[in-house]
Protein backbone atom coordinates (compact mmCIF):
# COMPACT_ATOMS: atom_id res chain seq x y z
CA UNK A 1 0.00 0.00 0.00
CA UNK A 2 1.30 3.44 -0.91
CA UNK A 3 2.11 5.97 1.75
CA UNK A 4 -0.57 8.57 2.38
CA UNK A 5 -3.36 6.44 0.94
CA UNK A 6 -6.07 5.33 3.32
CA UNK A 7 -7.25 1.74 3.10
CA UNK A 8 -10.75 1.25 1.69
CA UNK A 9 -13.48 1.48 4.31
CA UNK A 10 -15.71 -1.56 4.76
CA UNK A 11 -19.44 -1.13 4.33
CA UNK A 12 -21.14 -0.51 7.67
CA UNK A 13 -23.48 -3.18 8.98
CA UNK A 14 -27.19 -2.67 8.33
CA UNK A 15 -27.96 -1.78 11.96
CA UNK A 16 -25.46 1.09 11.80
CA UNK A 17 -27.15 2.45 8.69
CA UNK A 18 -30.49 2.67 10.49
CA UNK A 19 -28.80 4.25 13.51
CA UNK A 20 -27.05 6.81 11.30
CA UNK A 21 -30.34 7.68 9.62
CA UNK A 22 -31.96 8.32 13.02
CA UNK A 23 -29.02 10.46 14.11
CA UNK A 24 -29.13 12.48 10.89
CA UNK A 25 -32.88 12.97 11.34
CA UNK A 26 -32.35 14.16 14.92
CA UNK A 27 -29.64 16.58 13.82
CA UNK A 28 -31.87 17.94 11.06
CA UNK A 29 -34.73 18.38 13.54
CA UNK A 30 -32.45 20.25 15.96
CA UNK A 31 -31.28 22.55 13.16
CA UNK A 32 -34.85 23.31 12.08
CA UNK A 33 -35.90 24.07 15.64
CA UNK A 34 -32.86 26.32 16.12
CA UNK A 35 -33.73 28.21 12.93
CA UNK A 36 -37.31 28.51 14.14
CA UNK A 37 -36.20 29.98 17.47
CA UNK A 38 -33.86 32.39 15.72
CA UNK A 39 -36.60 33.59 13.39
CA UNK A 40 -39.01 34.15 16.29
CA UNK A 41 -36.36 36.28 18.03
CA UNK A 42 -35.76 38.18 14.79
CA UNK A 43 -39.50 38.80 14.42
CA UNK A 44 -39.55 40.37 17.89
CA UNK A 45 -36.63 42.61 16.95
CA UNK A 46 -38.40 43.71 13.77
CA UNK A 47 -41.54 44.42 15.83
CA UNK A 48 -39.48 46.82 17.94
CA UNK A 49 -38.48 48.73 14.80
CA UNK A 50 -42.14 48.92 13.79
CA UNK A 51 -43.04 50.25 17.23
CA UNK A 52 -40.30 52.86 16.96
CA UNK A 53 -41.64 53.99 13.61
CA UNK A 54 -45.17 54.26 14.99
CA UNK A 55 -43.92 56.33 17.93
CA UNK A 56 -42.16 58.75 15.56
CA UNK A 57 -45.27 59.05 13.39
CA UNK A 58 -43.85 57.12 10.44
CA UNK A 59 -46.73 54.88 9.31
CA UNK A 60 -45.04 53.76 6.08
CA UNK A 61 -41.94 52.60 7.94
CA UNK A 62 -44.05 50.92 10.61
CA UNK A 63 -46.03 49.04 7.97
CA UNK A 64 -42.84 47.89 6.25
CA UNK A 65 -41.24 46.65 9.48
CA UNK A 66 -44.51 44.96 10.46
CA UNK A 67 -44.64 43.08 7.15
CA UNK A 68 -41.06 41.90 7.63
CA UNK A 69 -41.84 40.78 11.19
CA UNK A 70 -44.87 38.86 9.97
CA UNK A 71 -42.78 37.20 7.27
CA UNK A 72 -40.12 36.19 9.81
CA UNK A 73 -42.83 34.77 12.08
CA UNK A 74 -44.31 32.79 9.18
CA UNK A 75 -40.91 31.34 8.33
CA UNK A 76 -40.35 30.42 11.97
CA UNK A 77 -43.66 28.57 12.07
CA UNK A 78 -42.76 26.75 8.85
CA UNK A 79 -39.40 25.64 10.29
CA UNK A 80 -41.14 24.31 13.41
CA UNK A 81 -43.74 22.52 11.29
CA UNK A 82 -41.02 20.93 9.14
CA UNK A 83 -39.27 19.69 12.29
CA UNK A 84 -42.52 18.13 13.53
CA UNK A 85 -43.14 16.48 10.16
CA UNK A 86 -39.62 15.10 10.12
CA UNK A 87 -40.08 13.30 13.42
CA UNK A 88 -43.72 12.40 12.89
CA UNK A 89 -44.90 14.45 15.87
CA UNK A 90 -48.36 15.95 15.79
CA UNK A 91 -49.13 19.48 16.83
C-alpha positions, 0 to 999 in steps of 0.5 A: 500500500502506498504511503498517504493512501487510506485503506478502503473502508468496509461497508457498515453493517445494516444496523449502523445504517439505520442508527445513522439515519436516526441520528441524521434525522435528529440533527436535522430536527435540531437545526430546524428548531434552532432556525425557528427559534432564531426567526421568532427572536428576529420577528420580535426585533423587527416588531421593535423597529415597527413600534419605533416607527409608529412612535415617531409618526412614520406609518409607512416605515411601521407598515414595512417593518410589520410586514417583515416581522410577519414574514419572519414569524411565518418562516419560523412557524414553517421551520417548526412545522417541518421539524414536527413532520420530520419526526412524525410528531403531531401538533 
